[in-house]
């Protein structure tokens, strides 16, 4: 850019020259008509945007609801069925529990929410979803303290 | 003694019936107590109901187990470990679950040799079970609680109800002392 041109440009800005007149200084073909044409936007269709947003968020809600329903149905059934066992291992060898585990980390907030009021062993599921190095209850050998550690971990991670 | 005379006002737990497929409404009576989480079937069979018993490696503090016996990974528990635990409380392996006066018997249920449940024989000959987190029940036969959840009663153990050693063991102990062993 030539020094004179930039000085002139600054002067034009200071003088409040309309924007379309800046461009000749840089050799840009900027007739008002062309700029107007290039800047012409189709009228914003707010209704369409809104609809798109609604569709997106409702799709998201629907996915969340589906996951929540999936979890709640299986969790309630597992808690009832596993109660017949004294053997901790037998509680986990259950198709509903494994189905919940298979959802991976997306299901963890729902597990933690249920764990707030449940004394069923959801910790084993958490231990098997969350990588071992992140396990907040590592080394804790009783349910009560391990549960507390997981709930605190969850409130930090998902708040 | 007929079933009806024993379980005159029998109580049912439909959930237990649902999960123990061989347990019919007339096969058992549910104890009139709220379900307790303080103990499990092993604790019930041992008569030590202050804590559940299991060789859990994961939640060691929540389960009682003799300190000199191994803790094991879930669902990889061994029958030998359970037998040794019962032996620590004076039980010895026996042949069957037939009622014998003055003798207390326990049956261990297994699936693929992995222990799943235990039942205790009461003085009347009826068996008692603590069904996981559900209520204690009294059932006429061991087969009524066998099935997909508890497997089969495969090992039986016995001890004297007065908790004294068996006569044979007493004599053996005296002989050992006499021989200076």
Interface residues (C-beta under 8 A of the other chain):
Chain A: X80 X81 X82 X83 X84 X85 X86 X87 X88 X89 X90 X92 X93 X119 X124 X141 X142 X143 X146
Chain B: X15 X16 X19 X20 X37 X40 X41 X42 X52 X54 X56 X58 X59 X60 X61 X62 X73 X74 X75 X76 X77 X114 X115 X116 X117 X130 X131 X132 X133 X134 X149
